[in-house]
Amino acid sequence: MKNGKIKIGLAGFGTIGTGLVRTIQEKKGLLKQRTGMDLELSRVADLDLKRDRGVKLPSSVLTRDINAILDDDSIDIFVELMGGLHPAKEFIIKAMKKGKSVVTANKALIASHGAEIFRIAAKNGVYVGFEASVGGGIPIINALSNSLIANRFLSISAIINGTSNYILSKMTREGGEFQDVLEEAKKHGYAEADPSLDVDGIDAAHKLTILLVLAYGGSVSTKNIYVEGIRHITQIDIKFADELGYVIKQLAIAKGEGNAVSARVHPAMVAKGTIISMINDVYNGIHIIGDSVGSQLFVGKGAGMMPTASAVVSDIVDISKKLKHTHGALLKQNIFTDKNDLKIIDIGTIKTRYYLRFTVLDKPGVLASIAKVLGMHSISIESVKQKGRVVENIVPIVIMTHTALEANLAKALGIIDRLRVVKEKTKFIIIE
């Protein structure tokens, strides 16, 4: 960094990369006024340099060779917006070993290799920024690691995948089954051609992994988090939820339980009228309860070109300030440095209420048979809803339970689903 000028190298000129270029070009004067620093986009690397992205860059800035950035000693900050684990990881490590600080929006990479990346950063005296990895433009990383640093976190409940939230919101508001709404989401650019990461809960699990590390410390593996997607949610369940006073949302949840944490991603029934129940479409919402500040809610666009680019720029500016004022002395980033595993509570030990939908023959004694099995497994019934939606003598029965142990529910449903009168696998949704 010379004379307050920060030189940036960008890898990945896709949607978010385009947003970053646009932001730096359009807000250059504003950023200099507010920070006293001049952000210069020195090099942009991408394999496709011909596509019209709506922003103009000099040909001397564009390159297909990533090493034009990595080997340029004048570049201060390497911004990785390629996505994926490889070769993004290798590029980031090489950049750090060359003395460059790093900014990334890559949640999968930070969730899977955060400890290694921060260890290499510390060894090479550079910084890592990843605000854009969770919640798009929502400043949740800074909130957990700085603004709320004095708190012990009692719980986190979050909608952190815009694609799933868009699909469930549209199914609730306008009808339509999952597959039809998913195809519409693809047409509008809200879902990828292969939407598995989003609709199967994997993207949300990566983001929850990062939030867990920031909120509770320790080493966390995404594979230890219970993950359930939204493919099985139907209009029948959405309509029953509405009648019962709920909406269905895909939630990422963490709750401190002594020296351990329950961590899970799944669809949940959320009471109507609560703020999180009203967060719709591609918006994200993160509700945090801290022991000092109490309830905090962060809401905003969780993805998209400009919101995510805004978060990337915030990291660039934050790192630039550190580089300017520390004169080469690294301010330690105490993130992903705890080698002790964070204990994740097994989902089977979770106690919560459930919505159960049974598909059964319309005949006497069916409800009694189901209730008997539930009772044998210490699952008490709060309410029953049985409506005359008869199709070929088959009807749905909906039961709302009192608080029950998940392991007991799994055992009970294993028995109930084998009953002759039960014609489909029982659907269950946690009531949160």
Secondary structure, DSSP 4 states (H G I P E B T S, - for coil): -BTTEEEEEEE--SHHHHHHHHHHHHHHHHHHHHHS-EEEEEEEE-S--SS--S----TTTEES-THHHHT-TT--EEEE-S-SSTTHHHHHHHHHHTT-EEEE--HHHHHHHHHHHHHHHHHTT--EE-GGGSSTTS-HHHIIIIITTTPPEEEEEEE--HHHHHHHHHHHHH---HHHHHHHHHHTTSS-SS-HHHHTSHHHHHHHHHHHHHHH-SB--GGGSEE--STT--HHHHHHHHHTTEEEEEEEEEEEETTEEEEEEEEEEEETTSGGGG--TTEEEEEEEETTTEEEEEEEE-SSHHHHHHHHHHHHHHHHHHHHHHTT-PPP--SS---SBPEEPPGGG-EEEEEEEEEEES-TTHHHHHHHHHHHTT--EEEEEE----BTTEEEEEEEE-SEEHHHHHHHHHHHTTSTTB-SPPEEEEE-
